[in-house]
Amino acid sequence: MTGRIFFGGINAYKNYRAFSRFVRAVPLTLVYEMEEAFRVPVRMTEIAKSELITGGAGLDCEVAFTATGLFYKNVSGYSGTLSIGGKIYPYKYTYAYADVTQNTLMIDSDSHGDSPCKVTVYGPCTNPVWKHYVNNVLYETGRYEGNIPDGHKLVIDTTQIPYSITERGVSDEVVADRYQMCDFTTERFFHLQYGSNRISVVHEGLNILNVLVEGRISYETV
C-alpha cells in the first residue's frame, strides 16, 4: 500500500522525524474507511524524505506499507448491543449483527475466512463451559475447571498470537495463565465462521453470567 504524507508548516522537519520514530513501533494498524471502517496490521517498508517545497510549504513524502495480516472489521456484542467501529447499533446490521439472550450471543459473519474472536466471561463463575454453534450445529467447545471470583474475568483470546486463556482483574491485568486448567479434550479456542455464529456459556453456579464477545471479521480484500 503506497501513498504520500505531507508535513506542512515551519515544523515540517520536526514532524517528519517524530513520525519516522512513531512508525518504528510495532504493531501498527492502518484504518481504511469507506462506508465502514476496516483495519489491517501493517509495517512501514519505505518513507522517502523530500526537501522543502518551493516557498517552504512543507515536505511531500512517499510512503509504502506492507500488510502483515488480513483486513478485518471489529464486531462486539454484550448485553444485547452491537459495537462496530466505535458506534453502537441496537438493531440487526446488514453485514454483521449480534444479539444477547442471557448467556448466549449471536454474531453473523459475511466472510468465508476464519475470523478470530475474544470471549470474556465475567465472574463469579464455576467450571464455565463455552460452546460455539455455526448455523445451529455444534462446532467446537471449551471448558475451564475452576472458579473465577467476582470482579475477575476469564478471557479466551484468538485475536493475538499466541492464543491465550487468562484470568484478568478489574484493570484488565493478567492475574494468572489458566490454559493448563482447561479441558484438553475440547477445542477451547474459537474462530467465527461464515453464517450464523452462536456462542453460549454456562457454568455450575446459580447466577446468570455476563459474556462479552469481540470478533474480527476477516477479509482477504475490501
C-alpha positions in Angstrom: 0.0 0.0 0.0 1.5 3.3 -1.2 0.7 6.9 -0.8 2.0 10.3 0.2 2.2 12.2 3.5 2.5 15.9 3.7 4.3 17.5 6.6 3.5 21.2 6.5 4.5 24.4 8.2 7.6 25.7 9.9 7.9 22.4 11.9 7.9 20.2 8.8 11.3 18.5 9.6 10.5 18.1 13.3 7.1 16.5 12.5 8.8 14.2 9.9 11.3 13.0 12.5 8.6 12.4 15.1 6.5 10.4 12.6 9.5 8.3 11.5 10.1 7.4 15.1 6.5 6.6 15.7 6.2 4.1 12.7 9.1 2.1 14.0 6.9 0.9 16.8 5.0 -2.3 16.1 2.3 -3.4 15.7 0.9 -0.7 13.5 -2.8 -0.7 12.4 -3.9 1.1 9.2 -7.5 2.2 9.2 -9.3 2.2 5.8 -12.6 4.0 5.8 -15.3 3.5 3.2 -19.0 3.1 4.2 -17.5 1.1 7.0 -14.1 1.1 8.8 -11.7 -1.7 8.1 -8.4 -2.3 9.7 -5.2 -4.1 8.7 -2.0 -4.8 10.6 1.0 -3.3 8.7 4.6 -2.3 8.9 6.2 0.6 7.1 8.6 -0.5 4.4 9.5 2.8 2.9 9.4 6.5 3.6 11.2 8.9 1.2 12.3 12.1 2.8 11.9 15.0 0.4 13.2 18.6 0.5 11.0 21.6 1.4 8.6 22.5 -1.4 9.4 25.9 -3.0 8.2 28.6 -0.6 8.8 26.4 2.4 5.2 25.0 2.5 6.4 21.6 3.8 7.7 18.1 2.9 5.8 15.8 0.5 7.0 12.3 1.3 6.2 9.0 -0.5 5.4 6.1 1.9 4.8 2.4 1.5 3.2 -0.1 3.9 3.2 -3.9 3.8 0.3 -5.8 5.3 1.2 -8.4 7.9 -2.3 -9.9 8.2 -5.8 -9.7 6.7 -8.2 -6.8 6.7 -10.8 -7.0 9.4 -13.9 -5.4 10.8 -14.4 -5.2 14.6 -17.7 -6.6 15.9 -18.5 -7.0 19.6 -21.6 -8.0 21.5 -22.6 -7.5 25.1 -26.0 -7.2 26.8 -28.0 -7.0 23.6 -25.9 -4.3 21.8 -23.5 -4.4 18.8 -20.5 -2.2 18.5 -18.9 -1.6 15.1 -16.0 0.9 14.7 -17.0 2.7 17.9 -20.7 3.1 17.1 -23.5 1.1 18.8 -26.4 -0.3 16.9 -29.4 -1.6 18.8 -30.8 -3.4 15.7 -29.6 -6.0 13.3 -26.9 -4.7 10.9 -26.7 -5.7 7.2 -23.3 -7.4 7.3 -22.8 -8.4 10.9 -25.0 -8.3 13.9 -25.1 -9.5 17.5 -27.8 -10.2 20.0 -27.6 -11.5 23.5 -30.1 -13.6 25.4 -28.8 -14.2 29.0 -25.7 -16.4 28.4 -26.0 -16.7 24.6 -24.7 -14.3 22.0 -25.3 -14.3 18.2 -23.0 -12.9 15.5 -23.4 -13.2 11.8 -20.3 -13.2 9.6 -20.3 -12.5 5.8 -16.7 -13.6 5.5 -15.7 -17.1 4.3 -12.4 -17.0 6.2 -11.7 -18.0 9.8 -12.3 -14.8 11.9 -10.6 -14.6 15.4 -12.6 -13.6 18.4 -12.2 -13.0 22.2 -14.7 -14.4 24.6 -14.8 -12.8 28.0 -16.7 -14.5 30.9 -17.3 -12.3 33.9 -17.2 -13.8 37.4 -18.3 -15.1 39.7 -18.5 -18.4 37.8 -17.6 -22.0 38.5 -16.4 -24.5 35.9 -17.6 -22.5 32.8 -18.3 -24.2 29.5 -18.3 -22.2 26.3 -19.9 -23.6 23.1 -19.8 -22.4 19.5 -22.6 -23.3 17.1 -22.4 -22.5 13.4 -25.7 -22.4 11.6 -27.3 -24.2 14.6 -24.8 -27.0 14.5 -22.3 -27.5 17.4 -18.9 -26.6 16.0 -16.5 -26.5 19.0 -16.4 -26.3 22.8 -14.2 -25.3 25.7 -14.2 -25.8 29.4 -12.3 -24.3 32.4 -12.1 -26.3 35.5 -12.0 -23.9 38.4 -13.6 -20.7 39.9 -13.4 -17.1 38.7 -14.2 -14.8 41.6 -16.5 -11.7 41.4 -14.7 -8.8 39.9 -12.4 -11.0 37.8 -13.0 -12.5 34.3 -11.9 -15.4 32.2 -10.6 -14.3 28.7 -10.3 -16.8 25.8 -8.4 -14.9 23.1 -7.6 -15.9 19.5 -7.1 -12.3 18.3 -3.5 -12.3 19.4 -0.7 -14.9 18.7 -0.1 -16.9 20.7 -3.6 -17.7 21.7 -4.3 -17.4 25.4 -6.7 -18.3 28.2 -6.1 -16.0 31.2 -7.8 -14.8 34.3 -7.8 -11.0 34.5 -8.6 -8.4 37.2 -10.5 -5.2 37.4 -7.9 -3.2 35.4 -7.6 -6.0 32.8 -4.3 -7.0 34.3 -3.3 -10.7 33.9 -3.8 -12.5 37.3 -2.9 -15.9 36.0 -2.5 -18.1 32.9 -5.4 -20.5 33.0 -4.7 -22.5 29.9 -3.4 -25.6 31.8 -6.6 -25.7 33.8 -8.8 -26.1 30.7 -10.2 -29.4 29.4 -7.8 -30.6 26.7 -10.4 -32.9 25.2 -12.2 -29.8 23.9 -11.1 -27.3 21.2 -11.0 -24.4 23.7 -10.3 -21.6 21.1 -13.0 -20.2 18.7 -12.9 -18.7 15.3 -16.1 -17.2 13.8 -17.3 -18.9 10.6 -19.4 -17.8 7.6 -23.0 -17.6 8.5 -24.7 -17.6 11.9 -22.4 -18.0 15.0 -24.0 -18.6 18.3 -21.7 -18.6 21.4 -23.2 -19.9 24.6 -21.6 -20.0 28.1 -22.9 -22.0 31.1 -21.5 -22.8 34.5 -22.3 -24.7 37.6 -23.1 -21.6 39.7 -26.6 -20.1 40.3 -26.0 -16.6 38.8 -26.6 -15.6 35.2 -23.3 -15.0 33.5 -22.3 -11.7 31.8 -20.5 -12.5 28.5 -18.7 -10.3 26.0 -17.6 -11.5 22.5 -15.2 -9.3 20.4 -14.7 -10.6 16.9 -12.6 -9.6 14.0 -14.4 -10.4 10.8 -11.5 -11.1 8.4 -11.3 -10.3 4.7 -8.6 -11.0 2.1 -9.5 -7.7 0.4 -12.0 -4.9 0.9 
